[in-house]
Amino acid sequence: MKFAIYFGNRGFFPGELVASAIADFKRVLAASGHEALIMEGAGTRYDAIETPEEGRKYADFLAAHRGEYDGVILSLPNFGDENGAVVALRDAGVPILVQAYPDEPGKMDFSHRRDSVCGKIAMCNVLRQAGIKYTLTTDFAEHPDSPQFAEDLRNFAAVCRVVKGMRRFNLGAIGARTTAFKTVRVDEIALQRKGINVESVDLAEVFAIMDGAEAAAIAAKREKYLAYADFTGVAEEKIDAIARLGVAFDILIRRFSLDALAIRCWDELQKRYGIAPCLAMSVLNEAGLAAACEMDVNNAVMMRAVALASDSPVGLFDVNNNFGGAKDKAIMFHCSAIPGSMLCGKGCIGEHLMFKKAYGPGTGIGIFGGEMKAMPLTVGSFKTEDGKLCAFVTEGEATDDKIEKAFFGTGFVFRKDDGDANAMLNYMAKNGYRHHVAFVRGSWSATIVEAFSNYLGYVVERV
């Protein structure tokens, strides 16, 4: 990612410290795999900002590079001037991380003392007065070389990815909501007002694309799917139908510039083609395009958010069963569209047992299953309610506990970090959340809360 770096200065503090700060940030960002965008040679002292006039120069600098930078790091090598910062950053349009250098024992004389802690308090006060949103570092004063700043930079990059990716995107609603699933109702207008555009596509159009798909596209998709999953025992006509569905997804994604999708996954696909869409959706989730089942448009939004935060594949499962009497655990399960990289070994194509029971053998081929890897997880769910966009997030782990072989698809035992999965279930039920949760590898709850509440204007709770 690319970060614009703003350096604050106040004239009667040691401005020479700015030069070393510029060198620090160039080095630290390069070592972290990021790029630095720094205004140099613009005629300000030490290439820092200490007046509103210089702030206008910096604002012009940002305007000239609009679209190139993902966030701003406001660095205070000394106290810094807050008035110039407001002029410089009020139209930045991206998240802002406020960083202050720590003072050092033995360097508290007038030639070396920074007073950046006091300056950061003043800076944040005036930014708040101006309605400029900003993010704080974990430790109030952090040197860019510190391990804590490295972690904060990682998290800030994630916040920037979420904010940039969520402010405006297209989500495909493929098929009508299944009549029985009123739980996945969604307020499209509330989404639109936050920049999330829903494109509705009838299943009849999907079927027309599948039936008319070109042979070369089907063959290429078939080859990709056979390399991705174990199709042992799957009839050739089912492989062909699943590949045709994958081709249809690709065409719709291009046609509508989709960044995420939700699909009506039963029962038309089963009755007409004898397939389930899970494998085709798994491949999308693995590639970073969130694909939600059961027309859960709400949680397609959540899937996209946590995928952006983690910069990794995302899944969507039911919170499905208790795990005996364990209050800290619950079983997550689905048929499933889990990313293949989350499984131990190559995932297998199977038959959906509920469809088999309802419609007969061979009607639900295409579910994707295997054993889930043990890993830390961030879990969350999303809803629209009373015109608001709402979410919750929590953290825990996929454990190595075994579940019964009677489960098909993929299931795993989730252990909540604070030891109270029962509280999460009660929270979901009390607050009207869907039975689905999005999940990704790693610890990203703080990122989601910061991006949703501070920059995007969603209602979010950490449970």
VOMAR-306573 format. One line per 2 residues: number of its first residue (from 1); for each residue y, x negated, z of C-alpha. Coordinates in nm, 4 decimals, padded with zeros to 6 digits, always signed. Each point is the difference from the previous one (the first is absolute). Layout:
N
NUM	Y/X/Z ~ ...
This chain:
463
1	+00.0000/+00.0000/+00.0000 ~ +00.3611/-00.1017/-00.0374
3	+00.2422/+00.0171/+00.2925 ~ +00.3771/-00.0291/-00.0237
5	+00.1139/-00.2176/+00.2909 ~ +00.3365/+00.0704/+00.1591
7	+00.1442/-00.2652/+00.2328 ~ +00.2608/+00.1061/+00.2526
9	+00.2611/-00.2370/+00.1382 ~ +00.2941/+00.0159/+00.2393
11	+00.2647/-00.2660/-00.0450 ~ +00.0330/-00.1413/+00.3501
13	-00.3773/-00.0439/+00.0377 ~ -00.1813/-00.2993/-00.1505
15	-00.0233/+00.1017/-00.3655 ~ -00.1884/-00.3160/-00.0903
17	-00.3089/+00.1773/+00.1353 ~ +00.0027/+00.2255/-00.3077
19	-00.0995/-00.2883/-00.2277 ~ -00.3133/-00.0667/+00.2011
21	-00.0745/+00.3733/+00.0076 ~ +00.0156/+00.0190/-00.3800
23	-00.2483/-00.2870/-00.0199 ~ -00.2210/+00.1684/+00.2608
25	-00.0241/+00.3272/-00.1894 ~ -00.0608/-00.1602/-00.3376
27	-00.2891/-00.1948/+00.1509 ~ -00.1464/+00.2807/+00.2114
29	+00.0078/+00.2624/-00.2751 ~ -00.1547/-00.2369/-00.2524
31	-00.2776/-00.0852/+00.2456 ~ -00.0615/+00.3741/+00.0529
33	-00.0302/+00.0685/-00.3716 ~ +00.3343/+00.1808/-00.0237
35	+00.3199/-00.0719/-00.1928 ~ +00.3484/-00.0472/+00.1433
37	+00.3135/+00.1369/-00.1654 ~ +00.2984/-00.1840/+00.1500
39	+00.3660/+00.0180/-00.0986 ~ +00.1027/-00.3636/-00.0419
41	+00.3123/-00.1503/-00.1529 ~ +00.2073/+00.3189/+00.0306
43	+00.2841/-00.1721/+00.1843 ~ -00.0789/+00.1160/+00.3537
45	-00.0186/-00.2524/+00.2831 ~ -00.3523/-00.1374/+00.0327
47	-00.1142/+00.2775/-00.2444 ~ +00.0188/+00.2441/+00.2912
49	+00.2003/+00.3192/+00.0523 ~ +00.2698/+00.0261/+00.2659
51	+00.2600/+00.2454/-00.1361 ~ +00.0027/+00.3413/-00.1727
53	+00.1350/-00.1706/-00.3134 ~ -00.3018/-00.2316/-00.0048
55	-00.2157/+00.3032/+00.0721 ~ +00.1230/+00.1536/-00.3259
57	-00.1084/-00.3152/-00.1820 ~ -00.3453/+00.0391/+00.1485
59	-00.0093/+00.3702/-00.0907 ~ +00.0825/-00.0938/-00.3599
61	-00.2736/-00.2640/+00.0132 ~ -00.2541/+00.2619/+00.1080
63	+00.1214/+00.2432/-00.2652 ~ -00.0506/-00.2639/-00.2665
65	-00.3600/-00.0459/+00.1169 ~ -00.0789/+00.3684/+00.0629
67	-00.3703/+00.0648/-00.0442 ~ -00.0973/-00.3640/+00.0463
69	-00.0191/-00.0101/+00.3796 ~ -00.2302/+00.2038/+00.2251
71	+00.1825/-00.0450/+00.3307 ~ +00.2860/-00.1842/+00.1686
73	-00.0311/-00.2465/+00.2865 ~ +00.3242/-00.0133/+00.1962
75	-00.0082/-00.3385/+00.1695 ~ +00.2314/-00.1004/+00.2844
77	+00.0029/-00.3796/+00.0443 ~ +00.2913/+00.0600/+00.2385
79	+00.1794/+00.3086/+00.1345 ~ +00.0887/+00.1226/-00.3493
81	+00.2665/+00.2423/-00.1212 ~ -00.1043/+00.3653/+00.0042
83	+00.2878/+00.1397/-00.2091 ~ -00.0832/-00.2069/-00.3049
85	-00.3643/+00.1004/+00.0357 ~ +00.0787/+00.3726/-00.0203
87	+00.1948/-00.0485/-00.3240 ~ -00.2725/-00.2252/-00.1402
89	-00.3023/+00.2142/+00.0827 ~ +00.1055/+00.3654/+00.0049
91	-00.1335/+00.0499/-00.3552 ~ -00.2957/-00.2384/+00.0210
93	-00.2431/+00.2905/-00.0420 ~ -00.2956/-00.1826/+00.1591
95	-00.1293/-00.0714/+00.3509 ~ +00.1952/-00.2622/+00.1971
97	-00.1573/-00.2361/+00.2548 ~ +00.2471/-00.1346/+00.2566
99	-00.0971/-00.3490/+00.1196 ~ +00.1849/-00.2130/+00.2538
101	-00.0572/-00.3685/+00.0706 ~ -00.0811/-00.0841/+00.3641
103	+00.2146/-00.2387/+00.2001 ~ -00.1745/-00.3142/+00.1261
105	+00.0159/-00.1486/+00.3493 ~ +00.2032/-00.3187/-00.0105
107	+00.2005/+00.1228/-00.2981 ~ +00.2366/+00.2389/+00.1697
109	+00.3204/-00.1962/-00.0566 ~ +00.2694/+00.1402/-00.2298
111	-00.1246/-00.2083/-00.2953 ~ -00.3525/+00.1402/+00.0119
113	-00.0018/+00.3314/+00.1859 ~ -00.0752/+00.2938/-00.2274
115	+00.0550/+00.3134/+00.2128 ~ -00.2117/+00.1801/-00.2624
117	-00.1505/+00.2354/+00.2580 ~ +00.3422/+00.1410/+00.0817
119	+00.0890/+00.0040/-00.3686 ~ -00.3153/+00.1938/-00.0887
121	+00.0842/+00.2701/+00.2542 ~ +00.3503/+00.0320/-00.1495
123	-00.1389/-00.0091/-00.3551 ~ -00.2516/+00.2776/+00.0618
125	+00.2609/+00.2122/+00.1750 ~ +00.2353/-00.0082/-00.2982
127	-00.2805/+00.0457/-00.2558 ~ -00.1039/+00.3109/+00.1925
129	+00.3571/+00.1279/+00.0051 ~ +00.0060/-00.0355/-00.3783
131	-00.3315/+00.1833/-00.0424 ~ -00.1745/-00.3086/-00.1358
133	-00.3717/-00.0016/+00.0851 ~ -00.1526/-00.3249/+00.1242
135	-00.3157/-00.1466/+00.1541 ~ -00.0203/-00.2294/+00.3026
137	-00.2210/-00.3013/+00.0557 ~ -00.2591/+00.0157/+00.2796
139	+00.1711/-00.2685/+00.2066 ~ +00.3711/+00.0604/+00.0051
141	+00.0722/-00.3596/-00.1032 ~ -00.2531/-00.1725/-00.2269
143	+00.0076/-00.3249/-00.1918 ~ -00.1266/+00.0408/-00.3586
145	-00.2599/-00.2706/+00.0709 ~ -00.1529/+00.1913/+00.2921
147	-00.3420/+00.1706/-00.0244 ~ +00.1595/+00.3260/+00.1148
149	+00.2473/-00.0043/-00.2881 ~ -00.2871/-00.0602/-00.2406
151	-00.1659/+00.3166/+00.1339 ~ +00.3275/+00.1928/-00.0121
153	+00.0582/-00.1114/-00.3579 ~ -00.3493/+00.1219/-00.0912
155	+00.0713/+00.3378/+00.1560 ~ +00.3465/+00.0235/-00.1532
157	-00.1452/-00.0689/-00.3434 ~ -00.2402/+00.2888/+00.0629
159	+00.2884/+00.2285/+00.1020 ~ +00.1813/-00.0924/-00.3211
161	-00.3100/+00.0758/-00.2091 ~ -00.0366/+00.3427/+00.1627
163	+00.3668/+00.0911/-00.0340 ~ +00.0218/-00.1151/-00.3613
165	-00.3257/+00.1685/-00.0968 ~ +00.0664/+00.3310/+00.1772
167	+00.3621/+00.0673/-00.0904 ~ -00.0931/+00.1198/-00.3464
169	-00.3476/+00.0464/-00.1454 ~ -00.2163/+00.2409/-00.1973
171	-00.3050/+00.1675/+00.1499 ~ -00.2530/+00.1883/-00.2108
173	-00.1423/+00.3275/+00.1323 ~ -00.3055/+00.0385/-00.2196
175	-00.1296/+00.3534/+00.0205 ~ +00.0936/+00.2896/+00.2256
177	-00.0505/-00.0066/+00.3743 ~ -00.3496/+00.1189/+00.0831
179	+00.0422/+00.3540/+00.1333 ~ -00.2010/-00.0696/+00.3130
181	+00.2119/-00.3031/+00.0960 ~ +00.3280/+00.1407/+00.1260
183	+00.0075/-00.3084/+00.2222 ~ +00.1316/-00.2056/-00.2945
185	+00.3001/+00.2194/-00.0805 ~ +00.3069/-00.2062/-00.0834
187	+00.3747/+00.0512/-00.0393 ~ +00.0832/-00.1566/-00.3369
189	+00.3721/+00.0599/+00.0387 ~ +00.0088/-00.1909/+00.3292
191	-00.1780/-00.2877/-00.1742 ~ +00.2381/+00.0118/-00.2963
193	+00.3027/-00.0245/+00.2245 ~ -00.1386/-00.3286/+00.1305
195	-00.0626/-00.1335/-00.3496 ~ -00.3683/+00.0920/-00.0308
197	-00.0524/+00.1836/-00.3284 ~ -00.3192/+00.2044/-00.0381
199	-00.1405/+00.0469/-00.3513 ~ -00.2521/+00.2843/-00.0175
201	-00.2851/-00.0237/-00.2519 ~ -00.2561/+00.2746/-00.0625
203	-00.3672/-00.0917/+00.0057 ~ -00.0306/+00.1568/-00.3448
205	+00.2138/-00.2849/-00.1310 ~ -00.2180/-00.2536/+00.1791
207	-00.3128/+00.1506/-00.1550 ~ +00.1579/-00.0021/-00.3468
209	+00.0789/-00.3702/+00.0356 ~ -00.3531/-00.0722/+00.1244
211	-00.1604/+00.1883/-00.2878 ~ +00.2215/-00.1704/-00.2605
213	-00.0064/-00.3521/+00.1453 ~ -00.0405/-00.2848/-00.2491
215	-00.3321/-00.1805/-00.0081 ~ +00.1564/-00.3435/+00.0511
217	+00.1887/+00.1142/+00.3118 ~ -00.3155/+00.1606/+00.1436
219	-00.2030/-00.3152/-00.0657 ~ +00.2601/-00.2232/+00.1676
221	+00.0214/+00.2274/+00.3031 ~ -00.3794/+00.0212/+00.0199
223	-00.0269/-00.3788/+00.0013 ~ +00.2601/-00.0302/+00.2745
225	-00.1691/+00.2611/+00.2175 ~ -00.3469/-00.1517/-00.0421
227	+00.1378/-00.3337/+00.1224 ~ +00.1752/+00.1676/+00.2936
229	-00.2845/+00.2121/+00.1411 ~ -00.3782/+00.0286/+00.0067
231	-00.1008/+00.2829/-00.2365 ~ -00.3746/-00.0403/+00.0484
233	-00.1797/+00.3216/-00.0892 ~ +00.3108/+00.1720/-00.1405
235	-00.0562/+00.1789/-00.3298 ~ +00.1910/-00.1278/-00.3023
237	+00.1770/+00.3330/-00.0554 ~ +00.1404/-00.0162/+00.3546
239	+00.1281/-00.3532/-00.0520 ~ +00.1619/+00.1202/-00.3225
241	+00.1673/+00.2948/+00.1758 ~ +00.1301/-00.2169/+00.2864
243	+00.1375/-00.2499/-00.2526 ~ +00.1699/+00.2829/-00.1898
245	+00.1663/+00.1124/+00.3234 ~ +00.1226/-00.3558/+00.0565
247	+00.1475/-00.0029/-00.3506 ~ +00.1740/+00.3311/+00.0733
249	+00.1489/-00.1469/+00.3187 ~ +00.1345/-00.2968/-00.1944
251	+00.1583/+00.2228/-00.2628 ~ +00.1667/+00.2257/+00.2560
253	+00.1242/-00.2991/+00.2012 ~ +00.1666/-00.1394/-00.3119
255	+00.1289/+00.3355/-00.1226 ~ +00.1726/+00.0931/+00.3244
257	+00.0624/-00.3529/+00.1367 ~ -00.2032/+00.0876/+00.3089
259	+00.0042/-00.2193/+00.3089 ~ -00.2456/+00.2168/+00.1965
261	-00.2089/+00.3099/-00.0559 ~ -00.1957/+00.2748/+00.1707
263	-00.2777/+00.1898/-00.1751 ~ -00.1803/+00.3305/+00.0371
265	-00.3384/-00.1645/+00.0327 ~ -00.2203/+00.3107/+00.0197
267	-00.1546/+00.2150/-00.1336 ~ +00.0926/-00.0028/-00.3702
269	-00.1014/-00.3618/-00.0589 ~ -00.3376/+00.0733/+00.1538
271	-00.0628/+00.3211/-00.1954 ~ +00.1158/-00.1363/-00.3351
273	-00.1038/-00.3662/+00.0032 ~ -00.2266/-00.0327/+00.3027
275	+00.2105/-00.2806/+00.1458 ~ +00.2232/-00.0813/+00.2950
277	+00.3194/-00.2026/-00.0619 ~ -00.0440/-00.2352/+00.2970
279	-00.0915/-00.3177/-00.1919 ~ +00.2857/+00.0379/-00.2488
281	+00.2397/+00.0519/+00.2926 ~ -00.1438/-00.2959/+00.1923
283	+00.0862/-00.2313/-00.2885 ~ +00.3601/+00.1281/+00.0052
285	+00.0234/-00.0509/+00.3763 ~ -00.1372/-00.3519/-00.0357
287	+00.2676/-00.0752/-00.2600 ~ +00.2822/+00.1263/+00.2224
289	+00.0634/+00.3435/-00.1509 ~ -00.0614/+00.2486/+00.2812
291	-00.2465/+00.2748/-00.0969 ~ -00.0563/+00.2843/+00.2473
293	-00.2757/+00.2580/-00.0211 ~ +00.0027/+00.3752/+00.0751
295	+00.3538/+00.0353/-00.1397 ~ +00.1487/-00.1633/+00.3078
297	+00.3386/-00.0821/-00.1511 ~ +00.1368/-00.0604/+00.3494
299	-00.2409/-00.2796/+00.0745 ~ +00.0319/-00.1494/-00.3462
301	+00.3536/-00.0710/+00.1241 ~ -00.1368/-00.1583/+00.3175
303	-00.2556/-00.2004/-00.1950 ~ +00.2726/-00.1442/-00.2200
305	+00.2115/-00.0925/+00.3019 ~ -00.2722/-00.1878/+00.1883
307	-00.1195/-00.1656/-00.3201 ~ +00.3541/-00.1280/-00.0606
309	+00.0285/-00.1205/+00.3585 ~ -00.3271/-00.1907/-00.0057
311	+00.0152/-00.0998/-00.3674 ~ -00.3727/+00.0785/-00.0076
313	-00.2448/+00.2786/-00.0982 ~ +00.0136/+00.3341/+00.1798
315	-00.2481/+00.2738/+00.0898 ~ +00.0058/+00.3644/+00.1062
317	-00.2668/+00.1463/+00.2302 ~ -00.0604/+00.3036/+00.2158
319	+00.0284/-00.0374/+00.3748 ~ -00.3419/+00.1550/+00.0112
321	-00.2106/-00.0325/+00.3156 ~ +00.0030/-00.1035/+00.3606
323	-00.2122/-00.3073/+00.0774 ~ -00.2149/+00.1239/+00.2830
325	+00.2002/+00.0031/+00.3205 ~ +00.2204/-00.2971/-00.0891
327	+00.3633/+00.0993/+00.0582 ~ +00.1312/-00.3068/-00.1804
329	-00.1921/+00.0613/-00.3237 ~ -00.0355/+00.2508/-00.2818
331	-00.1979/+00.0044/-00.3235 ~ +00.1973/-00.0224/-00.3235
333	-00.1904/+00.1241/-00.3052 ~ +00.0351/+00.0943/-00.3643
335	-00.2007/+00.0218/-00.3171 ~ +00.1988/-00.2409/-00.0883
337	+00.2750/-00.1694/-00.1994 ~ +00.0079/-00.3028/+00.2301
339	+00.1131/-00.3265/-00.1660 ~ -00.3023/-00.2149/-00.0792
341	+00.1483/-00.3029/+00.1759 ~ -00.0313/+00.1827/+00.3332
343	-00.3780/+00.0224/-00.0302 ~ -00.2714/-00.2452/+00.0968
345	-00.1372/-00.0861/-00.3416 ~ +00.0149/+00.2045/-00.3167
347	+00.0545/+00.3722/+00.0477 ~ -00.2562/+00.2442/-00.1374
349	+00.0411/+00.3148/-00.2075 ~ -00.1676/+00.3006/+00.1570
351	-00.0176/+00.3768/-00.0086 ~ +00.2120/+00.2289/+00.2140
353	-00.2522/+00.1857/+00.2142 ~ +00.2251/+00.3017/+00.0565
355	+00.0409/+00.0494/-00.3753 ~ -00.3719/-00.0497/-00.0472
357	-00.0637/+00.2745/+00.2526 ~ +00.2631/+00.2345/-00.1444
359	-00.0407/-00.0532/-00.3750 ~ -00.3363/-00.1696/-00.0408
361	-00.1255/-00.3572/-00.0551 ~ +00.2085/-00.2251/-00.2227
363	+00.3295/+00.1839/+00.0479 ~ +00.1838/-00.2498/+00.2208
365	-00.0763/-00.3470/-00.1379 ~ +00.2785/-00.2536/+00.0547
367	+00.0571/-00.0291/+00.3725 ~ +00.0481/-00.3609/+00.1060
369	-00.1569/-00.1298/+00.3182 ~ -00.1116/-00.2931/+00.2058
371	+00.0444/-00.1630/+00.3377 ~ +00.3597/-00.0463/+00.1107
373	+00.1014/-00.3490/+00.1112 ~ +00.1155/-00.0420/+00.3582
375	+00.3748/-00.0613/-00.0139 ~ +00.3326/+00.0803/+00.1684
377	+00.1539/+00.3171/-00.1430 ~ +00.3279/+00.1835/-00.0144
379	-00.0601/+00.3748/-00.0227 ~ +00.2519/+00.2734/-00.0761
381	+00.0563/+00.3492/-00.1318 ~ +00.2879/+00.1864/-00.1635
383	+00.1305/+00.3555/-00.0292 ~ +00.3002/+00.1975/-00.1217
385	+00.1266/+00.2556/+00.2496 ~ +00.3227/+00.2006/+00.0205
387	+00.1528/-00.2105/-00.2776 ~ -00.0759/-00.3264/+00.1773
389	-00.2318/-00.2865/-00.0909 ~ -00.2114/-00.0827/+00.3054
391	-00.2655/-00.2581/+00.0791 ~ -00.1911/-00.1697/+00.2770
393	-00.1595/-00.3423/+00.0132 ~ -00.2368/-00.1719/+00.2368
395	-00.2137/-00.3119/+00.0098 ~ -00.3561/-00.0915/+00.0804
397	-00.3052/-00.1393/-00.1701 ~ -00.2993/+00.0894/-00.2094
399	-00.2793/-00.1058/+00.2338 ~ -00.3495/-00.1236/-00.0782
401	-00.1517/+00.3030/+00.1758 ~ -00.2700/+00.1593/-00.2127
403	+00.0088/+00.3664/-00.0963 ~ -00.2939/+00.2148/-00.0953
405	-00.1591/-00.0455/-00.3411 ~ +00.0449/+00.3733/-00.0629
407	+00.3632/-00.0741/-00.0958 ~ +00.0501/-00.0354/-00.3765
409	+00.2922/-00.1791/-00.1630 ~ +00.1703/-00.2223/+00.2571
411	+00.0554/+00.0470/+00.3692 ~ +00.1065/-00.2308/+00.2787
413	+00.0874/+00.0061/+00.3669 ~ +00.3713/-00.0406/+00.0701
415	+00.1034/-00.1358/+00.3375 ~ +00.3602/+00.0614/+00.0990
417	+00.1772/-00.3052/+00.1425 ~ +00.1243/+00.1699/+00.3143
419	-00.3458/+00.1413/+00.0715 ~ +00.0961/+00.3663/-00.0440
421	-00.1158/+00.1430/-00.3330 ~ -00.0142/+00.3389/+00.1698
423	+00.3779/-00.0112/+00.0405 ~ +00.0365/-00.0590/-00.3742
425	-00.2188/+00.3012/-00.0765 ~ +00.2010/+00.2178/+00.2372
427	+00.3238/-00.1264/-00.1545 ~ -00.1210/+00.0869/-00.3510
429	-00.1075/+00.3481/+00.1040 ~ +00.3103/+00.0764/+00.2056
431	+00.2416/-00.1193/-00.2687 ~ -00.1702/+00.1530/-00.3025
433	-00.1197/-00.3115/-00.1805 ~ -00.2650/+00.0128/-00.2697
435	-00.3594/-00.1031/+00.0643 ~ +00.0561/-00.3006/-00.2281
437	+00.1355/-00.3416/+00.0981 ~ +00.1022/-00.2915/-00.2182
439	-00.1134/-00.3452/+00.1121 ~ +00.0553/-00.3641/-00.0936
441	-00.1069/-00.3332/+00.1357 ~ +00.2291/-00.1619/+00.2565
443	+00.2735/+00.0908/+00.2458 ~ +00.2852/+00.1842/-00.1732
445	+00.1072/+00.2805/+00.2341 ~ +00.3291/-00.1649/+00.0937
447	+00.0772/-00.0532/-00.3690 ~ -00.0583/+00.3663/-00.0836
449	+00.2076/+00.1198/+00.2953 ~ +00.2889/-00.2301/-00.0910
451	-00.0034/+00.0897/-00.3705 ~ -00.0489/+00.3744/+00.0496
453	+00.2376/+00.0626/+00.2888 ~ +00.2729/-00.2583/-00.0545
455	+00.0321/-00.0141/-00.3776 ~ -00.1709/+00.3025/-00.1582
457	+00.0938/+00.2760/+00.2432 ~ -00.3520/+00.1266/+00.0698
459	-00.1172/+00.1247/+00.3388 ~ -00.2706/-00.2397/+00.1232
461	-00.1833/-00.0644/+00.3239 ~ -00.2251/-00.2804/+00.1111
463	-00.2954/+00.1629/+00.1786
